[in-house]
Every structure is written in C-alpha cells, then in structure tokens.
Amino acid sequence: MALTERRVSTFRTNDGDTSGLATATQAAEWTETATAAPGAIASVSKALVAGKAHYITAVHASFDAAHIDLLMIDADGTINRHQVHNQRSLVFEAPLKVTDATAAVASLNVTSFNGDISMHGYTA
C-alpha cells in the first residue's frame, strides 16, 4: 500500500509497509516535557489510552553544563538505555510502539546539573 498525502512522514517504515500505521487524521500527536534539579530524575510519561497505542517518535535530553548521564526509555517493558553527553536527540526512524496496556515513559538521571527531557509521539 502506497503512502497517501494524508499520512505524516514520520509514520512510514523503512520497507514501505504502511498497513499498521495511522493516518494523520486518526493520530493524536503529543509532547511531554520535564526539568529536574541536580540529584533528581527528570521523568516524562504519557498515560495509557484504552484501545489505543502510543508511538514514541523522538526523545531529546540535555544538561545545562557539560555532563554525561543515562537516559532510559521504557517502551512496552523493553528498557532502552542511552548515554547523554551534554545533550542528545534520538529520532526513531521506526517509532517505538507502546501497547494500550502500558504508559510511555522516559527518564533522565540528573546527578550534578539541571536536566531537561522531552518525549514526542502520537497516539493511534
């Protein structure tokens, strides 16, 4: 099935398969953000929606000074761990799917500096 103009570009897959993807008119896009002081955890989540799934398209994390720490993304019980060196943007070519029984969660461990995190996605 070919992409149509109604589909949003971030909803396509590498192999061109669009059978399980939502059209722009069916999906509800969202962004969750958080800031944390030193010694805290910056955490964002998107609550589950019955009968729908969340798709995480990108996560951005940064510190207000040179620093390295751990970013964790929980997508359907699979923990994705990424190091953040000052700042990091993860844009997923194929969105991480989170089923309707689970909330989408991303957290940034902030040890010595202020930290910011944002998670972008859609629900369909």
URPE-V431228 format. One line per field, one symbol per residue. ss: DSSP state (a for helix, b for strand, c for the rest). phi: phi as a letter, one per 40 degrees, with the letter a starting at -180 (. if undefined). psi: psi as a letter, one per 30 degrees, with the letter a starting at -180 (. if undefined). A space follows every 10 residues. Layout:
BEGIN
ss: ???
phi: ???
psi: ???
END
This chain:
BEGIN
ss: ccccccccaa accccccccc cccccccbbb bbbbbbcccc bbbbbbcccc cccbbbbbbb bbbccccbbb bbbbbccbbb bbbbbcbbbb bbbbbbbbcc cccbbbbbbc ccccbbbbbb bbbc
phi: .ccbccccdc ccbdcgcbcb bccdcccbca bbbabbcdgb bcbbabccbd gbbcbccabb babcacabab bbbbbggccb bacbbgaabb bccbdccbcc cbccbbbbcb cbbcbbabbb aaba
psi: klklffkkef gllegfkgeg llleffkjll kkllkklkgl kjkkljlljk glkkjjflkk kllglklkak kkkjjhfjkk kkkjjelkkj jjejkkkjlf gklkkkkkkj eflkkkkkkk alk.
END
